[in-house]
């Protein structure tokens, strides 16, 4: 459905009362997903990047980092987070593109909140990242990844990961609302993707210089990766799970409030 026609549909639904707000929300989610699927190059890049990164980390660097040959067990959860960061960058760009093309002004003329409009991009981002997550695990198993975790541990690990994907997607959407151009959004989102590198995602923080080690241990990605890695290795959640949940929920809350406030300021 073209965006101009979709804007008219949203306006018609909004005029029928607050009971149909959820319908408008699903309409925006469906629009964002259609935009993802239509952009074949972008969609294929989003899916191929996790596979390439996993192959590179295990087959190219794995032997040097951990000569014992079990680096794939360590790095698989970390690669997931790295790819989530890149995926979040796509979310920032798509939000910024909507704001700069003017279609958001058409949607905003209805009684739909900015959070509902942005949420469509966020949900589509979560869906893309979950598909990429499945691909990463498939490649990891092909490369020798093995997990001793039971079904409950797997479910909890996926839940922790999904919550953090949602958090980074909302953070990226906020970046997209802040940016004044698509290029600026892409540049600002780079810092979100970069956060995974100075963490426990790819290497042990204790191997880093002291000044960087403190940052790696105190940033949100490390407890998320440590929790997922611990669960998939058959261990328990530990204190890192609560820290990961606190970081994720905090990022979601702050990002939703900030994105809504900035959106209203830009579109009033």
Protein Blocks (a to p, Z undefined) as FASTA:
>chain_A
ZZklmmmmmmmmmmnojklmmmmmmmmmmmmmmmmmmmmmlmmmmmmmmmmmmmmmmmmm
mmmmmmnopmmmmmmmmmmmmmmmmmmmmmmmmmmmmmmnommmmmmmpccdfklmmmmm
mmmmmmmmmmmmmmmmmmmmmnopacfbdfklmmmmmmmmmmmmmmmmmmmmmmmmmpmb
fklmmmmmmmmmmmmmmpcklmcfklpcfklmmmmmmmmklmmmmmmmmmmnopafbjml
mmmmmmmmmmmmmmmmmmmmmmmmmmZZ
